Amino acid sequence: MKKLNKVIASALMGVALVSCNDLDTVYEGSYVTSETKSDVYEINPEMAVAGVTGITANFSRYLATISTSTSRIDYDYGYAGVMLGLDHQTADMNSRYIGYNWFNDWAAFSDINPNGDKNLCVWKNEYNQIFVANAVLSSIPEDSESEELQLFRAQAHGFRAFNYWVLAQLFQFNYQGNEDKPCVPIITAENAELAASEGAIRATVKEVYDQILSDLNTAIEKSEATTLRIGSYVPSKPRRMLYIDALYGLRARVNLTMGKYAEAAADAKKAIALSSATPLSIQECSKPGFGSMSDHNWMWGIAIAITDRVVTSGIINNPSMLCTFCGNGYVSVGCWRAIATDLWDAIPSTDVRKGWWLDDDYQSPILTDAQQAYLDEFGYGTITDSDASLLPHTNVKFDSYNSVIGQTDNANDIPLMRIEEMYYIAAEGLAMSNQLAEASDLINNFEQTYRNPNFINTASTPEAFQEMIWNKRRVEFWGEGLSYFDLLRLNKGVDRRSSGCVSVWRYNIQPKNPVLIMMIPEDEMQANPALNLKAPAGEPNGNNEQGIRPVAGV
């Protein structure tokens, strides 16, 4: 073990990778450490609540993952930074190639070697959260007779599953056809001590997904075995926890990723049936939003408080990078986030979502006069400009905190799962499991009721239906960190030739190009005794093949 700041090695030794304030605190301040003993939890279940909420606090962290005292990385603000980075790796999000744009390397696929910051950012973010989940699980007896403690164990299982799901998709190609390929090391409370001394090789893709499903099955089983509800233990923003509908939603995602379409549809429909969340109406979509966990369509999200360090930093947060109405952030100096030209052009004029972005004349029907006037002050520019002028098709989907125009407090919550996703998963799952008529009825009803009154499904084969759903998802969840996962699970490349992006990023990356997945950070390869920097690519103790940076225009 060479350095305590090596990710898995540190977690295995029970050492936090970031400051105590970031890793081991619950939302708004109470402490719980990885050394908390199970007998303390048995006596004082509130400590177990603190442990679980500590996992949620880990989703939003100020310069705590890859930044150092001499190197500040401004997308280092937790999982939301990863989400936005991944969206920049698609063909759906445009931004300028300027010095203020912290996502240049993501968009350019240039930071692709084992020493790359983005690889390390993803690796540390996910394994840090796995570490905290394992700490909770190791501190609560598996055979505890306390319903409360079993409910908290369910949360830890659910959060751990989510993080392995993220890692599995980004460090190896999609499940189907790659089941036996090396993925990522599996670290649990049970094998942590052995792995700390001997290291851990990369488990296969199948083994990682088996672990994910085992965690989710356990989380659902334990949550359904009690009448207790996790939200009753969390007075502030309880939807940062995994309610039973979100657990079914996570399993629906996993089954969809694995190509288990009937199971995905069943889980998505179960999530809808159990959830109190309902889709946004057309009227509710006719204004900027997507920044408050109290919205009735949210199933799960990242809770942000106005006192959080990412907020008091001013600019190192998601609204600074994404919200067009943010008055204190990178967007207002020209780092606007816009939808790809070809994708915006393909949205029907009768679809309310077309107004989530400015049109060719830099206007949107969903804006108030005051909002439009605020944007007009920036002037109208192009993707190649280096000033603060607006981009074509700049997004107005995301509102500012408390809907204040030019807001300087960037305290928006961040959506991780919305009920709308469950309708799309159910529809795709039904179609791909030879239930096309039911799938068509479902998507017609959803789109006509909530997004586009004139929509009529014309897809007559499962494959055409899946393609239609993919394009719907690209629009619906733009800016919410799901689009890149869709590209990988559907074995698609990244074709930006008609996207309107800057010329240096105008790639046509073919499916299965190694550049699409990440390499294990060199720090981890050196710190983990079971891994070997000199091992051939693709071996259980080796790394992924290094991709070749794409050539623009080819």
DRENMAR-515274 format. One record per residue (C-alpha): residue in three letters; x negated, y, z. Coordinates in Angstrom, 2 decimals. Example, Ala and Ser with C-alpha at 12.3 -4.5 7.8 and 13.67 -1.06 7.14 Angstrom:
2
  residuo       c1       c2       c3
      ala   -12.30    -4.50     7.80
      ser   -13.67    -1.06     7.14
END
This chain:
554
  residuo       c1       c2       c3
      met     0.00     0.00     0.00
      lys    -1.91     3.08    -1.17
      lys     0.20     6.10    -0.29
      leu     3.23     6.54     1.91
      asn     4.92     8.70    -0.71
      lys     5.20     5.77    -3.10
      val     8.86     5.13    -3.52
      ile     9.85     1.55    -2.79
      ala     6.79     0.97    -0.64
      ser     7.74     3.87     1.58
      ala    11.32     2.74     1.84
      leu    10.26    -0.76     2.78
      met     8.05     0.53     5.57
      gly    10.94     2.59     6.94
      val     9.37     5.91     6.03
      ala    11.52     8.61     4.44
      leu    10.19     9.93     1.16
      val    11.39    13.43     1.76
      ser    11.80    15.69     4.73
      cys    13.99    14.53     7.59
      asn    16.38    17.40     6.92
      asp    17.02    16.08     3.43
      leu    17.00    12.31     3.74
      asp    18.31    11.58     7.20
      thr    20.95    14.20     7.80
      val    24.65    13.97     7.32
      tyr    26.50    16.69     5.50
      glu    26.17    19.92     7.53
      gly    23.62    18.78     9.99
      ser    23.88    15.77    12.32
      tyr    20.91    13.41    12.37
      val    20.58     9.67    11.99
      thr    17.28     7.90    11.36
      ser    16.43     4.56     9.86
      glu    15.32     3.41    13.31
      thr    18.83     3.64    14.76
      lys    19.51     0.29    16.39
      ser    22.54    -1.89    15.93
      asp    23.37    -1.85    19.62
      val    23.61     1.93    19.48
      tyr    25.99     1.63    16.53
      glu    28.09    -0.88    18.43
      ile    28.35     1.48    21.39
      asn    28.72     4.65    19.36
      pro    30.32     4.11    15.91
      glu    29.97     7.84    15.26
      met    26.29     7.14    14.63
      ala    27.31     4.70    11.93
      val    29.47     7.39    10.35
      ala    26.43     9.66    10.40
      gly    24.38     6.96     8.69
      val    26.90     6.56     5.91
      thr    27.40    10.28     5.39
      gly    23.62    10.53     5.28
      ile    23.80     8.60     2.02
      thr    26.14    11.21     0.56
      ala    23.87    14.04     1.73
      asn    21.10    12.39    -0.26
      phe    22.92    13.16    -3.52
      ser    22.06    16.86    -3.18
      arg    18.51    17.71    -2.15
      tyr    16.42    20.83    -2.61
      leu    13.05    20.23    -4.29
      ala    12.72    17.02    -2.27
      thr    12.12    14.35    -4.89
      ile     9.28    15.25    -7.25
      ser     8.41    18.87    -6.43
      thr     5.27    19.64    -4.46
      ser     3.82    22.69    -2.75
      thr     1.98    23.50    -5.97
      ser     4.47    22.25    -8.58
      arg     8.13    23.28    -8.44
      ile    10.51    21.37   -10.71
      asp    13.80    23.24   -10.81
      tyr    15.95    20.29   -11.90
      asp    14.86    18.61    -8.67
      tyr    18.12    19.22    -6.82
      gly    19.43    15.68    -6.48
      tyr    21.47    13.35    -8.62
      ala    23.28    16.24   -10.36
      gly    19.94    17.21   -11.89
      val    19.59    13.68   -13.23
      met    23.13    13.83   -14.64
      leu    22.41    17.02   -16.56
      gly    19.06    15.69   -17.75
      leu    20.70    12.57   -19.16
      asp    23.31    14.67   -20.96
      his    20.45    16.51   -22.65
      gln    19.21    13.17   -24.00
      thr    22.41    12.71   -26.02
      ala    23.42    14.38   -29.29
      asp    26.32    16.13   -27.54
      met    24.70    18.95   -25.56
      asn    22.84    21.87   -27.13
      ser    20.59    24.36   -25.39
      arg    17.72    26.64   -26.34
      tyr    14.09    25.65   -26.48
      ile    12.85    28.44   -24.25
      gly    10.64    28.68   -21.18
      tyr    13.54    29.07   -18.78
      asn    15.07    25.77   -19.86
      trp    14.02    23.18   -17.30
      phe    15.58    20.41   -19.39
      asn    13.32    20.88   -22.44
      asp    11.45    17.64   -21.76
      trp    14.67    15.68   -21.38
      ala    16.06    16.99   -24.67
      ala    12.73    16.44   -26.45
      phe    12.13    12.90   -25.12
      ser     8.61    14.19   -24.54
      asp     8.14    13.22   -20.90
      ile     8.20     9.49   -21.65
      asn     5.02     8.04   -20.16
      pro     4.66     6.43   -16.71
      asn     3.38     9.75   -15.31
      gly     6.45    11.64   -16.53
      asp     8.38    13.73   -14.06
      lys    11.81    12.62   -15.21
      asn    11.01     8.90   -14.76
      leu     9.83     9.61   -11.23
      cys    12.83    11.84   -10.55
      val    15.31     9.08   -11.44
      trp    13.32     6.37    -9.65
      lys    12.97     8.32    -6.41
      asn    16.54     9.63    -6.39
      glu    18.03     6.15    -6.69
      tyr    15.64     4.26    -4.44
      asn    15.88     6.94    -1.76
      gln    19.61     6.35    -1.62
      ile    19.13     2.58    -1.67
      phe    16.75     3.02     1.27
      val    19.36     4.85     3.32
      ala    22.06     2.30     2.40
      asn    19.74    -0.52     3.47
      ala    19.03     1.30     6.73
      val    22.76     1.42     7.47
      leu    23.23    -2.25     6.59
      ser    20.28    -3.35     8.72
      ser    21.61    -1.36    11.68
      ile    25.16    -2.71    11.65
      pro    25.49    -6.45    12.42
      glu    26.98    -8.32     9.50
      asp    29.15   -10.31    11.89
      ser    30.33    -7.30    13.91
      glu    33.94    -7.66    15.03
      ser    34.43    -3.90    14.80
      glu    36.71    -2.92    11.91
      glu    35.13     0.51    11.91
      leu    31.61    -0.83    11.51
      gln    32.68    -3.22     8.78
      leu    34.27    -0.28     6.97
      phe    30.98     1.60     7.20
      arg    29.09    -1.44     5.90
      ala    31.47    -1.43     2.95
      gln    30.42     2.12     2.15
      ala    26.74     1.23     2.23
      his    27.33    -1.71    -0.11
      gly    29.25     0.52    -2.50
      phe    26.64     3.27    -2.59
      arg    23.84     0.75    -3.07
      ala    25.72    -0.79    -5.99
      phe    26.07     2.59    -7.68
      asn    22.36     3.32    -7.46
      tyr    21.35    -0.07    -8.85
      trp    23.87     0.44   -11.66
      val    22.11     3.69   -12.60
      leu    18.66     2.11   -12.42
      ala    19.67    -0.99   -14.37
      gln    20.84     1.07   -17.34
      leu    17.89     3.43   -17.48
      phe    15.01     0.99   -17.00
      gln    16.20    -1.75   -19.36
      phe    18.53    -2.01   -22.31
      asn    22.16    -2.94   -21.94
      tyr    23.27    -6.14   -20.21
      gln    24.53    -8.09   -23.22
      gly    21.62    -9.77   -24.98
      asn    19.08    -8.63   -22.41
      glu    20.15   -10.68   -19.39
      asp    16.74   -12.33   -18.92
      lys    14.59    -9.23   -19.44
      pro    12.87    -7.59   -16.46
      cys    14.79    -4.70   -14.96
      val    13.98    -3.20   -11.54
      pro    12.97    -4.65    -8.15
      ile    15.85    -5.57    -5.88
      ile    15.30    -4.34    -2.34
      thr    17.88    -5.19     0.30
      ala    17.91    -5.14     4.09
      glu    17.25    -8.88     4.01
      asn    14.08    -8.90     1.88
      ala    12.64    -5.53     2.89
      glu    10.06    -6.82     5.37
      leu     8.65    -9.42     2.99
      ala     8.61    -7.00     0.09
      ala     6.79    -4.45     2.22
      ser     3.87    -6.80     2.67
      glu     3.88    -8.68    -0.63
      gly     5.65    -6.28    -3.00
      ala     8.54    -7.07    -5.32
      ile     8.52    -7.97    -8.98
      arg    11.15    -6.73   -11.40
      ala    14.31    -8.78   -11.15
      thr    16.03    -9.74   -14.38
      val    18.92    -7.68   -15.73
      lys    21.30   -10.48   -14.77
      glu    19.95   -10.64   -11.23
      val    20.36    -6.89   -10.79
      tyr    23.93    -6.97   -12.06
      asp    24.67    -9.98    -9.85
      gln    23.50    -7.87    -6.90
      ile    25.63    -4.93    -8.02
      leu    28.75    -7.05    -8.31
      ser    28.04    -8.78    -5.02
      asp    27.79    -5.39    -3.31
      leu    30.99    -4.11    -4.92
      asn    32.91    -7.30    -4.18
      thr    31.83    -7.09    -0.55
      ala    32.69    -3.40    -0.33
      ile    36.17    -3.98    -1.77
      glu    36.80    -7.03     0.40
      lys    35.79    -5.25     3.60
      ser    37.75    -2.11     2.71
      glu    40.89    -4.11     1.97
      ala    40.56    -6.18     5.14
      thr    41.39    -3.22     7.37
      thr    44.08    -0.59     7.64
      leu    41.41     1.95     8.53
      arg    40.56     4.51     5.86
      ile    37.12     6.00     5.42
      gly    38.48     9.49     4.80
      ser    39.83     9.72     8.34
      tyr    36.26     9.70     9.68
      val    35.09    12.55     7.47
      pro    36.82    15.85     8.26
      ser    35.07    17.87     5.57
      lys    35.44    16.94     1.89
      pro    36.24    13.25     2.44
      arg    36.14    12.42    -1.26
      arg    32.35    12.33    -1.03
      met    32.98     8.88     0.43
      leu    33.99     5.82    -1.58
      tyr    37.72     5.35    -1.15
      ile    39.13     2.00    -2.26
      asp    40.18     3.45    -5.64
      ala    36.61     4.64    -6.29
      leu    35.23     1.20    -5.38
      tyr    37.53    -0.39    -7.96
      gly    36.50     2.41   -10.32
      leu    32.83     1.56    -9.84
      arg    33.49    -2.11   -10.50
      ala    35.44    -1.14   -13.61
      arg    32.39     0.80   -14.82
      val    30.08    -2.13   -14.13
      asn    32.33    -4.63   -15.89
      leu    32.60    -2.28   -18.88
      thr    28.81    -1.96   -18.99
      met    28.48    -5.75   -18.95
      gly    31.04    -6.21   -21.73
      lys    33.50    -7.92   -19.36
      tyr    36.39    -6.05   -20.91
      ala    39.40    -7.80   -19.42
      glu    37.90    -7.45   -15.93
      ala    37.11    -3.78   -16.58
      ala    40.69    -3.09   -17.66
      ala    42.10    -4.90   -14.62
      asp    39.87    -2.96   -12.22
      ala    40.65     0.37   -13.88
      lys    44.40    -0.28   -13.70
      lys    44.00    -1.31   -10.06
      ala    42.13     1.94    -9.33
      ile    44.95     3.95   -10.93
      ala    47.59     2.05    -8.95
      leu    45.79     2.55    -5.63
      ser    44.72     6.13    -6.16
      ser    46.42     9.30    -5.00
      ala    44.55    11.09    -7.79
      thr    46.44    12.06   -10.94
      pro    45.14    13.48   -14.24
      leu    45.01    17.19   -14.87
      ser    47.96    18.42   -16.88
      ile    47.58    20.25   -20.16
      gln    48.35    23.48   -18.34
      glu    45.73    22.76   -15.69
      cys    43.19    22.03   -18.42
      ser    43.92    25.43   -19.93
      lys    41.45    27.21   -17.66
      pro    37.88    26.63   -16.50
      gly    37.53    24.27   -13.54
      phe    35.77    21.04   -12.51
      gly    34.07    22.52    -9.45
      ser    36.19    21.57    -6.43
      met    36.58    18.21    -4.74
      ser    40.05    19.27    -3.62
      asp    41.33    19.03    -7.21
      his    43.91    16.27    -7.46
      asn    42.14    14.37   -10.24
      trp    38.89    13.72    -8.34
      met    38.19    10.22    -7.03
      trp    34.61    10.81    -5.89
      gly    32.11    13.65    -5.95
      ile    29.04    15.34    -4.53
      ala    30.05    17.68    -1.73
      ile    28.30    21.05    -1.66
      ala    28.52    23.53     1.22
      ile    27.76    27.21     0.82
      thr    25.04    26.86     3.47
      asp    23.24    24.02     1.63
      arg    19.67    24.77     0.65
      val    20.41    24.14    -3.01
      val    22.96    26.96    -2.78
      thr    20.89    29.41    -0.74
      ser    18.05    28.85    -3.22
      gly    20.13    30.88    -5.66
      ile    19.09    29.15    -8.87
      ile    18.09    25.56    -8.09
      asn    21.52    24.00    -8.39
      asn    24.01    22.74   -10.96
      pro    26.04    25.94   -11.59
      ser    22.80    27.82   -12.26
      met    22.06    25.37   -15.06
      leu    25.57    24.64   -16.38
      cys    28.26    27.15   -15.38
      thr    28.67    29.93   -17.93
      phe    30.26    32.27   -15.36
      cys    27.36    31.98   -12.92
      gly    25.87    35.41   -12.30
      asn    22.74    34.18   -10.57
      gly    21.13    31.39   -12.53
      tyr    19.35    30.16   -15.61
      val    22.44    30.34   -17.81
      ser    22.60    34.11   -17.60
      val    19.08    34.48   -19.03
      gly    19.95    32.45   -22.11
      cys    19.96    28.81   -20.95
      trp    23.59    28.29   -21.92
      arg    24.85    24.73   -22.37
      ala    26.89    24.21   -25.52
      ile    28.64    21.31   -27.19
      ala    27.17    19.95   -30.43
      thr    28.64    21.61   -33.50
      asp    29.79    18.40   -35.17
      leu    31.44    17.14   -32.00
      trp    33.32    20.42   -31.44
      asp    34.42    20.48   -35.08
      ala    35.90    17.00   -34.68
      ile    38.19    18.02   -31.79
      pro    41.74    18.56   -33.12
      ser    43.06    22.10   -32.82
      thr    46.05    20.76   -30.85
      asp    43.79    19.23   -28.19
      val    43.58    21.50   -25.13
      arg    39.96    20.47   -24.62
      lys    38.83    22.38   -27.71
      gly    39.15    25.49   -25.56
      trp    36.55    24.18   -23.11
      trp    33.98    25.71   -25.46
      leu    33.78    29.02   -27.31
      asp    34.86    28.87   -30.94
      asp    32.93    30.08   -33.97
      asp    33.86    33.66   -33.03
      tyr    32.71    33.18   -29.42
      gln    36.27    33.20   -28.08
      ser    38.35    30.65   -26.15
      pro    42.11    30.52   -25.59
      ile    41.67    29.24   -22.02
      leu    39.93    32.41   -20.79
      thr    41.45    35.40   -19.07
      asp    40.75    38.82   -20.55
      ala    38.32    39.48   -17.73
      gln    36.42    36.24   -18.33
      gln    36.19    36.90   -22.05
      ala    35.03    40.45   -21.48
      tyr    32.32    39.23   -19.10
      leu    30.96    36.87   -21.75
      asp    31.20    39.42   -24.54
      glu    28.72    41.61   -22.67
      phe    25.98    39.08   -23.39
      gly    26.37    39.44   -27.14
      tyr    26.54    36.75   -29.79
      gly    23.43    34.81   -30.76
      thr    22.17    31.60   -32.30
      ile    20.43    28.49   -31.03
      thr    17.05    29.90   -32.10
      asp    17.29    33.19   -30.19
      ser    15.25    33.67   -27.04
      asp    17.38    36.32   -25.38
      ala    20.49    36.07   -23.19
      ser    23.00    36.12   -26.05
      leu    25.68    33.43   -26.14
      leu    25.25    30.23   -28.10
      pro    27.81    29.00   -30.60
      his    30.21    26.73   -28.71
      thr    28.92    27.67   -25.27
      asn    30.86    25.78   -22.64
      val    33.54    27.43   -20.51
      lys    34.67    24.10   -19.07
      phe    33.03    24.64   -15.70
      asp    34.28    27.50   -13.55
      ser    32.24    29.40   -11.00
      tyr    32.63    28.96    -7.24
      asn    36.05    30.27    -6.15
      ser    36.56    31.43    -9.77
      val    34.56    34.60    -9.15
      ile    33.24    36.01   -12.42
      gly    29.49    36.52   -12.21
      gln    29.42    34.51    -8.98
      thr    26.12    34.54    -7.11
      asp    27.06    31.79    -4.64
      asn    26.64    28.53    -6.56
      ala    28.47    26.18    -4.20
      asn    30.49    24.10    -6.66
      asp    31.17    20.47    -5.85
      ile    30.09    18.03    -8.57
      pro    32.36    15.34   -10.01
      leu    31.09    11.76    -9.95
      met    34.38    10.07   -10.89
      arg    37.72    11.40   -12.09
      ile    40.93     9.47   -12.51
      glu    40.95    10.24   -16.24
      glu    37.99     7.89   -16.66
      met    40.09     4.98   -15.44
      tyr    42.60     5.47   -18.26
      tyr    39.82     5.37   -20.84
      ile    38.22     2.29   -19.29
      ala    41.58     0.52   -19.12
      ala    42.37     1.36   -22.74
      glu    38.97     0.26   -24.05
      gly    38.98    -2.87   -21.93
      leu    42.43    -3.85   -23.16
      ala    41.56    -3.29   -26.80
      met    38.30    -5.21   -26.58
      ser    40.04    -8.13   -24.88
      asn    42.53    -8.49   -27.75
      gln    45.35    -6.51   -26.16
      leu    45.38    -3.78   -28.78
      ala    49.11    -2.99   -28.62
      glu    49.01    -2.32   -24.87
      ala    45.80    -0.34   -25.28
      ser    47.40     1.79   -27.99
      asp    50.46     2.49   -25.86
      leu    48.28     3.46   -22.91
      ile    46.05     5.88   -24.83
      asn    48.98     7.41   -26.75
      asn    50.81     8.10   -23.52
      phe    47.73     9.50   -21.78
      glu    46.62    11.78   -24.61
      gln    50.11    13.07   -25.44
      thr    50.93    13.74   -21.79
      tyr    47.66    15.23   -20.59
      arg    45.51    16.44   -23.50
      asn    47.01    16.54   -27.01
      pro    50.78    16.29   -27.64
      asn    50.16    15.46   -31.30
      phe    47.81    12.54   -30.74
      ile    48.70     9.19   -32.34
      asn    46.29     6.28   -32.27
      thr    45.42     5.05   -35.77
      ala    42.74     2.52   -34.82
      ser    43.87    -0.91   -35.95
      thr    40.92    -3.05   -34.82
      pro    39.28    -3.41   -31.41
      glu    36.02    -2.02   -32.80
      ala    37.69     1.06   -34.29
      phe    39.60     1.59   -31.05
      gln    36.38     1.40   -29.02
      glu    34.80     3.98   -31.34
      met    37.79     6.28   -30.89
      ile    37.60     5.95   -27.08
      trp    33.87     6.68   -27.17
      asn    34.49     9.94   -29.00
      lys    37.25    10.85   -26.54
      arg    34.88    10.18   -23.63
      arg    32.18    12.35   -25.22
      val    34.58    15.31   -25.06
      glu    36.36    14.56   -21.77
      phe    33.24    13.94   -19.69
      trp    30.88    16.38   -21.40
      gly    28.49    17.74   -18.76
      glu    29.40    15.09   -16.18
      gly    26.49    12.70   -16.62
      leu    28.28     9.75   -18.27
      ser    27.55    10.20   -21.97
      tyr    24.04     8.72   -22.04
      phe    25.22     5.57   -20.30
      asp    27.85     5.19   -23.02
      leu    25.18     5.41   -25.73
      leu    23.18     2.65   -24.07
      arg    26.06     0.29   -23.34
      leu    27.41     0.65   -26.91
      asn    23.94     0.17   -28.45
      lys    24.01     3.54   -30.17
      gly    21.13     5.81   -31.01
      val    20.82     9.58   -30.73
      asp    21.62    11.25   -34.05
      arg    21.33    15.04   -33.85
      arg    21.00    15.79   -37.54
      ser    24.41    17.51   -37.68
      ser    24.57    18.68   -34.07
      gly    23.36    22.24   -34.57
      cys    20.51    21.78   -32.10
      val    17.11    23.44   -32.44
      ser    15.07    21.97   -35.27
      val    12.32    20.53   -33.05
      trp    14.92    18.29   -31.32
      arg    16.80    17.27   -34.46
      tyr    16.13    13.56   -34.02
      asn    17.71    10.42   -35.37
      ile    16.67     7.84   -32.78
      gln    17.69     4.32   -33.69
      pro    19.30     1.94   -31.18
      lys    16.84    -0.21   -29.22
      asn    14.00     2.27   -29.70
      pro    11.97     1.91   -26.46
      val    11.99     5.68   -26.07
      leu    15.64     5.43   -24.98
      ile    14.80     3.70   -21.71
      met    12.42     4.84   -19.01
      met     9.12     3.49   -17.82
      ile     8.49     2.59   -14.21
      pro     6.46     5.43   -12.66
      glu     2.75     4.80   -12.35
      asp     2.97     5.70    -8.65
      glu     5.23     2.70    -8.14
      met     3.12     0.41   -10.32
      gln     0.10     1.24    -8.16
      ala     1.85     1.05    -4.80
      asn     3.82    -2.16    -5.30
      pro     1.44    -5.15    -4.84
      ala     3.61    -7.37    -7.06
      leu     3.33    -5.05   -10.07
      asn     0.32    -4.77   -12.35
      leu    -0.58    -1.81   -14.54
      lys    -2.49    -4.13   -16.87
      ala     0.27    -6.70   -17.30
      pro     1.78    -7.01   -20.79
      ala     4.86    -4.89   -21.43
      gly     8.05    -6.73   -20.63
      glu     6.58    -9.06   -18.01
      pro     8.26    -9.25   -14.56
      asn     5.16    -7.64   -13.03
      gly     4.59    -5.22   -15.89
      asn     6.17    -2.09   -17.32
      asn     8.45    -1.36   -20.25
      glu     6.98    -0.74   -23.67
      gln     6.09     2.90   -24.11
      gly     8.22     4.55   -26.76
      ile     6.96     6.84   -29.46
      arg     8.14    10.41   -29.35
      pro    10.64    10.96   -32.19
      val     9.84    13.06   -35.23
      ala    12.33    15.83   -35.86
      gly    14.32    15.58   -39.05
      val    13.46    11.92   -39.69
END
